[in-house]
Amino acid sequence: FVELHAAVPGLPLASSRVLPGLVLRRDFAAYCPAVGDLRVVLVTEPLRPSLAAPGVELVVDSEGQYQASLGWISRRTEALMKHLQNNNVKLLLSSVKQEEVVIYCAKLHGVSVVECLSPEEVALIREITGVSPYAPFGDNIHREITETAVATFCQPLLLGSKRCVHVGFTSVCAFQPHCLILCGPVDGVNEQHAAALQGAFTMLQQLFKRVGL
């Protein structure tokens, strides 16, 4: 229920509504408008490549080596974003904050980015779409990307003064997510209404379990 409702203070209760899909309560790190079905990739690690493996110390002896290292990182990041573009990926959902070079390259190649998803949001997206996180830095960075979901839309959404992301996934299960936009004059009223609704849903769940539905 926490991931499937958003409270908006300062608006009348009559402004409350139900929206299809998920509302992610953060703004785009990069937004590139696209139409039609969108291929989506979920990641749980930074996409800026590291110069050394974990636990390995890298020694840079000169400014020239340092600049060359930065150049390699930029080229590798751009190659990854180009690879996403070639696989028709239009949306990147990340559980971690990505480096500026990643956001810059994503904008260049028409890939929208939403970052800092919570573990609960990641788990919900995985349940809806059936996809696993994409790990780009394996033996072959240019392999075909198969860990993709499909979104029917992805667009900015303004809730009060807060910019959010509204995305609709093609579900691989019977669960078709909808999000409750709960409006009220102040936070306290919204919290009371949310608690009451959650209690009602919990009661209905228990009722359906008891009658075998």
C-alpha positions in Angstrom: 0.0 0.0 0.0 2.9 2.4 0.8 4.2 2.1 -2.8 0.7 2.3 -4.3 -0.5 5.6 -2.8 0.7 9.2 -2.8 -0.5 11.9 -0.4 -0.8 15.4 -1.7 -1.5 18.1 1.0 -3.0 21.5 0.2 -5.7 20.2 -2.1 -9.4 19.4 -1.5 -10.3 15.7 -0.9 -12.4 15.8 -4.1 -9.2 16.1 -6.1 -8.2 12.5 -5.0 -8.1 10.0 -7.9 -6.9 6.7 -9.0 -4.2 6.5 -11.7 -3.2 3.4 -13.7 0.4 2.3 -13.3 2.9 3.5 -10.7 3.7 6.9 -9.4 7.4 7.2 -8.4 7.8 10.1 -6.0 10.9 11.6 -7.5 11.7 13.6 -10.6 13.5 12.4 -13.7 17.3 12.7 -13.5 17.0 12.8 -17.3 13.9 13.0 -19.4 13.7 12.2 -23.1 10.0 12.2 -24.3 9.0 9.1 -26.3 5.8 7.7 -27.7 4.5 4.1 -28.0 5.7 1.2 -25.9 9.0 1.7 -24.2 11.6 -0.8 -23.3 12.7 -0.4 -19.7 15.9 -1.6 -17.9 16.3 -1.9 -14.2 19.7 -1.5 -12.6 21.0 -1.8 -9.0 24.6 -0.6 -9.5 26.4 2.4 -10.8 26.8 2.5 -14.6 30.0 4.5 -14.5 32.7 1.8 -14.9 35.4 1.5 -12.4 39.1 1.4 -13.4 39.9 -1.5 -11.0 38.1 -4.4 -9.5 36.9 -4.2 -5.9 39.8 -4.6 -3.4 42.3 -3.8 -6.1 44.4 -0.6 -5.7 45.0 1.5 -8.8 48.1 3.7 -8.9 48.1 6.7 -11.2 51.6 8.2 -11.6 50.9 11.3 -13.7 48.3 13.9 -14.7 48.4 12.3 -18.2 47.5 8.9 -16.8 44.7 10.5 -14.8 43.2 12.3 -17.8 43.6 9.1 -19.9 41.7 7.2 -17.2 38.9 9.8 -17.2 38.7 9.6 -21.0 38.4 5.8 -20.9 35.6 6.0 -18.4 33.7 8.6 -20.5 34.1 6.4 -23.7 33.0 3.3 -21.9 29.9 5.0 -20.4 29.0 6.5 -23.8 29.4 3.0 -25.4 27.1 1.5 -22.8 24.4 4.2 -23.4 24.8 3.7 -27.2 24.3 0.0 -26.6 21.0 0.7 -24.7 19.9 2.9 -27.5 20.6 0.2 -30.1 18.5 -2.2 -28.1 15.6 0.4 -28.1 15.8 1.0 -24.4 14.1 4.3 -23.6 13.9 4.2 -19.8 16.5 3.4 -17.1 15.3 2.8 -13.6 18.1 2.8 -11.0 18.1 2.0 -7.3 21.4 4.0 -6.9 22.3 7.5 -7.8 24.2 7.6 -11.0 27.2 9.8 -11.9 26.8 13.0 -13.9 28.6 11.4 -16.9 25.9 8.7 -17.0 23.1 11.2 -16.9 24.8 13.3 -19.6 25.3 10.3 -21.9 21.7 9.1 -21.3 20.4 12.5 -22.5 22.6 12.3 -25.6 21.2 8.9 -26.6 17.5 9.5 -25.7 17.3 7.4 -22.5 15.2 8.8 -19.6 16.6 8.1 -16.2 14.9 7.7 -12.8 17.3 7.0 -9.9 17.3 6.3 -6.1 14.4 3.9 -6.2 13.7 2.3 -2.8 14.2 -1.5 -2.3 10.4 -1.8 -2.0 9.8 0.0 -5.3 12.4 -2.3 -7.0 10.8 -5.4 -5.6 7.3 -4.2 -6.8 8.6 -3.4 -10.3 10.3 -6.8 -10.5 7.0 -8.5 -9.4 5.0 -6.6 -12.0 7.4 -7.0 -14.9 9.2 -10.3 -14.1 12.6 -8.8 -15.0 15.9 -9.1 -13.2 18.3 -6.2 -12.8 20.6 -5.6 -15.8 24.3 -6.1 -15.1 26.2 -4.4 -17.9 29.9 -5.0 -17.1 30.2 -8.7 -17.7 32.5 -10.4 -20.2 30.6 -8.9 -23.2 29.2 -5.4 -22.8 27.7 -5.6 -26.3 25.6 -8.7 -25.8 21.9 -8.5 -26.5 19.9 -7.0 -23.6 17.2 -9.4 -22.6 16.5 -8.1 -19.1 13.9 -5.6 -20.3 10.3 -4.7 -19.3 7.7 -2.9 -21.4 6.1 0.4 -20.3 3.0 1.7 -22.2 3.8 5.3 -21.1 6.3 7.3 -19.0 5.7 10.9 -18.2 6.2 13.7 -15.7 3.4 14.2 -13.1 3.0 17.2 -10.9 1.4 16.4 -7.5 0.9 19.7 -5.7 4.4 21.3 -5.9 6.2 17.9 -6.2 7.4 16.6 -9.5 7.0 12.8 -9.9 7.3 10.1 -12.5 4.2 8.3 -13.8 4.9 5.0 -15.5 2.6 2.3 -16.8 4.0 -1.2 -17.1 2.8 -4.1 -19.1 2.2 -6.7 -16.3 3.3 -10.3 -16.7 0.9 -11.4 -13.9 -2.7 -10.9 -12.9 -1.8 -7.9 -10.8 -2.5 -4.6 -12.7 -1.1 -1.8 -10.5 -3.0 1.4 -9.9 -1.9 4.2 -7.7 -4.2 6.2 -5.3 -3.6 9.9 -5.3 -4.9 11.0 -1.9 -5.5 14.7 -1.5 -6.4 16.6 1.7 -5.9 20.0 3.3 -3.0 19.0 5.6 -0.7 16.1 6.1 -2.6 14.9 9.2 -5.8 14.5 7.4 -4.1 12.6 4.6 -2.4 10.3 7.1 -5.8 9.5 8.7 -7.4 8.7 5.4 -4.5 6.6 4.2 -4.6 4.6 7.5 -8.4 4.1 7.2 -8.0 2.9 3.6 -5.2 0.6 4.4 -7.2 -0.9 7.2 -10.1 -1.4 4.9 -8.0 -3.2 2.3 -6.4 -5.4 5.0 -9.9 -6.4 6.2 -11.0 -7.2 2.6 -7.9 -9.4 2.1 -8.6 -11.3 5.3 -12.3 -11.7 4.3 -11.4 -13.1 0.8 -8.9 -15.5 2.4 -11.5 -16.9 4.8 -14.1 -17.6 2.1 -11.5 -19.2 -0.1 -11.3 -16.6 -2.9 
